[in-house]
Amino acid sequence: MNHKIIFAESNPEFDLEYAKEYHSGKETPENSKYIWKETFEIKNVKAYEVLKKETISVRLGFDGEKSLADYMIPNMRVIRLTFEDGSNEECAVSERILGKTMIFNNRGTITHYLIISTEEKFTKIGALIYLSLIELDSIRNS
């Protein structure tokens, strides 16, 4: 089974009424739904599960630390993919910054949208994890 994971940040200035009236409801470069969007295509997925308010382990180093440490990060929305070889991969977004999610199945490809919708600042950790900077500071100071 194939999966697409789409991370995006919603554009608070997107005007749906304008899009409906002048562009058949579609976004345009001047009126886009998302500030940015990043897509990952993942093949050979045997199974997946979506977990809410999950705690994940992330290896981090802070402020020039020479060594990395594992930190437990609570309150994450996680998509856990299990591959045909038995290995796993996790994609995650802080519940604190997550606006909405959608899942579609289109011709054998399952597409997951994880839409970040917040005024709060966030950061990307690795390729597949987005974390609120407030939560990251809390981890750093603990």
C-alpha positions as MATLAB code, in Angstrom:
seq = 'MNHKIIFAESNPEFDLEYAKEYHSGKETPENSKYIWKETFEIKNVKAYEVLKKETISVRLGFDGEKSLADYMIPNMRVIRLTFEDGSNEECAVSERILGKTMIFNNRGTITHYLIISTEEKFTKIGALIYLSLIELDSIRNS';
ca = [
       0.000    0.000    0.000;
       1.231    3.523   -0.779;
       0.817    6.545    1.471;
       1.225   10.272    1.049;
       1.858   12.410    4.107;
       1.146   16.098    3.519;
       2.185   18.656    6.109;
       0.891   22.195    5.494;
       0.436   25.466    7.317;
      -2.972   27.037    6.749;
      -3.088   30.584    5.434;
      -5.330   32.678    7.722;
      -5.753   35.202    4.892;
      -7.238   32.663    2.446;
     -10.606   34.051    1.313;
     -12.954   31.195    0.439;
     -15.761   33.528   -0.642;
     -13.438   35.280   -3.099;
     -12.275   31.896   -4.408;
     -15.880   30.768   -4.888;
     -16.960   33.962   -6.610;
     -14.017   34.434   -8.962;
     -12.219   31.078   -9.284;
     -14.837   28.318   -8.976;
     -13.831   27.793   -5.349;
     -10.200   27.097   -6.159;
      -7.185   28.768   -4.654;
      -4.890   30.986   -6.727;
      -1.283   32.149   -6.189;
      -2.652   35.401   -4.724;
      -5.212   33.579   -2.561;
      -3.681   30.284   -1.449;
      -5.028   27.931    1.225;
      -1.578   27.169    2.596;
       1.502   29.229    3.398;
       3.612   26.154    2.597;
       2.998   22.490    1.889;
       5.377   19.528    2.003;
       4.546   16.089    0.623;
       6.192   12.750    1.376;
       5.358    9.715   -0.737;
       5.916    6.452    1.116;
       5.717    3.006   -0.475;
       5.456   -0.572    0.811;
       3.296    0.244    3.839;
       1.665   -2.842    5.327;
      -0.429   -1.068    7.992;
      -0.926    2.309    9.635;
      -2.565    3.772   12.687;
      -3.439    7.323   13.710;
      -2.855    8.045   17.393;
      -4.108   11.114   19.276;
      -2.355   12.651   22.284;
       0.481   10.152   21.978;
       3.910   10.472   23.609;
       6.882    9.990   21.300;
      10.623    9.718   21.898;
      12.833   12.157   19.978;
      16.629   12.417   19.986;
      17.613   16.068   20.436;
      20.591   18.253   21.265;
      20.219   21.825   22.523;
      22.356   24.961   22.149;
      25.527   23.447   20.821;
      25.460   20.340   23.006;
      27.921   17.835   21.599;
      25.787   14.849   22.516;
      22.185   14.032   21.817;
      19.663   12.748   24.337;
      16.280   11.085   24.041;
      13.335   13.208   25.179;
       9.738   12.124   25.673;
       7.323   14.521   23.952;
       3.663   14.217   24.991;
       0.482   15.362   23.279;
       1.381   14.515   19.694;
      -0.807   13.417   16.769;
       1.069   10.466   15.308;
       0.733    8.499   12.107;
       2.594    5.247   12.668;
       3.424    3.382    9.473;
       4.438   -0.276    9.533;
       6.335   -1.495    6.486;
       6.289   -4.900    4.840;
       9.721   -5.667    6.353;
       8.319   -5.048    9.884;
      10.029   -1.683   10.456;
       8.101    1.412   11.597;
       8.165    5.141   10.836;
       6.338    7.876   12.733;
       5.078   11.197   11.431;
       3.955   13.577   14.172;
       2.591   17.049   14.878;
       2.034   18.700   18.268;
      -1.679   18.678   19.078;
      -1.086   22.263   20.269;
      -0.423   23.500   16.701;
      -2.530   21.027   14.719;
      -5.554   22.631   13.105;
      -7.154   19.718   11.294;
      -6.442   16.371    9.713;
      -7.929   14.593    6.731;
      -7.448   11.109    5.312;
      -8.378   10.106    1.756;
      -8.029    6.845   -0.133;
      -7.561    7.477   -3.851;
      -6.801    4.511   -6.109;
      -4.835    2.604   -3.506;
      -2.883    5.578   -2.156;
      -3.885    6.767    1.305;
      -3.262   10.494    1.726;
      -2.927   12.019    5.196;
      -3.195   15.806    5.582;
      -1.777   17.307    8.786;
      -2.692   20.995    8.696;
      -0.910   23.309   11.115;
      -3.130   26.222   12.058;
      -1.736   28.558   14.668;
      -0.208   31.906   15.432;
       2.226   30.016   17.636;
       5.745   29.406   16.382;
       6.845   25.859   15.674;
       9.833   23.968   14.362;
      10.529   20.922   12.264;
      12.538   18.102   13.810;
      13.937   15.717   11.221;
      11.765   15.183    8.187;
       8.489   14.122    9.763;
       7.949   15.873   13.131;
       6.568   19.363   13.810;
       6.722   20.650   17.377;
       5.495   23.812   19.093;
       8.399   26.022   20.228;
       6.658   26.475   23.593;
       6.728   22.705   24.076;
      10.312   22.518   22.867;
      11.344   25.200   25.403;
       9.527   23.271   28.119;
      11.513   20.137   27.233;
      14.760   22.088   27.142;
      14.121   23.589   30.588;
      13.060   20.347   32.269;
];
